[in-house]
Amino acid sequence: MGSDSDDGRPRIRRSPSGRIPQWAIDEAQGKLPPLDPWRGGPVPQVHAAHVWKRPVRARKWKKRFATVMGIALVVGLYFSPALFDQYVLPAAAPHLPGANVPPPGFEAASSPLGMPPASSGSTAYVLQKSPDPGQPFVAFDPCRPVHYVLRPDNAPRGTDRLIQEAVAAVSAASGLRFVYDGITAEGPSETRETYQPERYGKKWAPVLITWSTPKEAPELAGKVAGTGGSASVQIPGEPYVSVTGQVTLDAPDLSETLARADGPLLVRAIIMHELAHVLGLDHVKDPTQLMHEENTGQYDFGAGDRAGLALLGTGACVPRL
């Protein structure tokens, strides 16, 4: 579901990160070339399976709010209302309290950081449905690393290595670069915030991997060994881009699986399966693929899985996001 406001414009979701940039004032005065379309238009809107909301911490940001609004008021005295609305407010939006997206361009490289392998040619894969009918699939920006963190609570012994191997396998199959940011205390949540500057800094929240229980994460009830998903954002005129995700693993269930002779291989395959969901693959009917809903003894990606992941590694680079 989207996060548009009642008037059809995306809600402003930006971080309070400082003052109005000088380029915004210069452009409004005609000193620089015309604005890129995104600067004068709506800021990114969040699209996710769940709307991830965040409370406004007014007390913490009160001082910075006063500074930014004071500057905006002074600038407003020198421009007509039309120029103020078109140039100044969009520039100030990322710096206002309650904004819920990070400053744009964090770690954006000029070209993809890796190269997906040649496609196997298999069609035994299914891509998750795109929110835009004109966009075949949604993927992570290949010009930026995919950061991830691990909450170690409840983790069975020896599973750190399995996670590292699963991440390496997904990275090799997609060409996307993954970066481990360490451990976290954050727990799984169906209403997880995509932007948590107090916890992770002024960037999109990393992919969260947790070992949980059905009590903490009810979606693990029954025969569900794990879940995986992602959240995407869009700048108007640009494609949707995945920016974060979650993998939630059933610690009690997978602890029993690890006791089997082939347990570590199966658990690693389950982590790979869920990470592939984060990247954008859906379940397939072919039981020889790892993305089949029920694992039938597959320890590695099949030809269809690899073809789908290679395609998802060719997403668009959006440096203005």
C-alpha positions, 0 to 999 in steps of 0.5 A: 500500500502506498503512503499518499496524502489525501490530496494525492501528493506523497507525504513528506518523509525526510530527516531533520539534518540541517539547514537549507542548502545554498543551491536551493537559494541560488536556483530560486534566484536564477543563478544556477541551471533549472532544477532537476525535476525531483527537487521541485516535486514530491519527495520519495513516497514509501511503498511496502507490504505494510506501512512502516510509521514512526512517531515524531519525537518533537522534544528531541528535535525542537531546537533544530526545528526552530533553526530550520523554520527560522531560515525558511521564514527569512528566505520566504521574505525575498521570494513570491509564494509560488517560488517559495512553494516550488523551490524553498519548501522542497529543499527544506523538507529533508531537514524538518522534524518528523521527516522519515526518509534519509538525505538522498545519495548515500553511498551512491556510486556512478556504476553498479558495484558488482555484475550479476552472472549470465542468466541460466536461461531458465524461466522457473522463477516468479518475481514479486508483484511490482506496485507499478504496472509499468515496472516489471520488478522492484529491486535494490539499487545495484550502485549501493551496497545492501547493508544488513544487521543480525540480532543474535538473541535465540540464535542456535550455535554455529549459525553465524557461519550459515548466515554468512554463507547464505548472504555470500550465495545470494550476493554471488547469484545477484551481483549485489554487494552486501555489507555486514553492519554488526549486531543489533538489539532491534526485534522483528516487526510487521510495522518496522520503520524503514528509516531509524536515524537514532539507531542506524544513522541517516541512511535507510535501515539495514536488512534485519535478520533475527532468530525469533519465536512464534510467540514474538513473531506470530507469522512463524506459527505452524510449519513456517521456518522463516519469513522474508520481505522488503520495503520499496520507495519511489521518487516520482518519475523514477522506478521503485527501489527496494531499500530495506527488508527483514528475515525472521527465522524460527529459532526453536524449529530450526534448532531441531533441524540442525540436529539432523545429519544434513541440518546445517545445509537445510538451515542455510538453504532456508536462510537463502530462500528468505534472503531471495524473498528480500531481493524480490523472488516469490514462490514457484511451483517447481519443486526442484527450485529453492524458491518452492514453498516447501523445501523438498531437499534442495540445498542450493539455488536451482537454475530458475532461482539463479535466473531470477536473482540475476535479473534482480541484480540488474535494477536501476541505479537511482542516485537521487534517492 
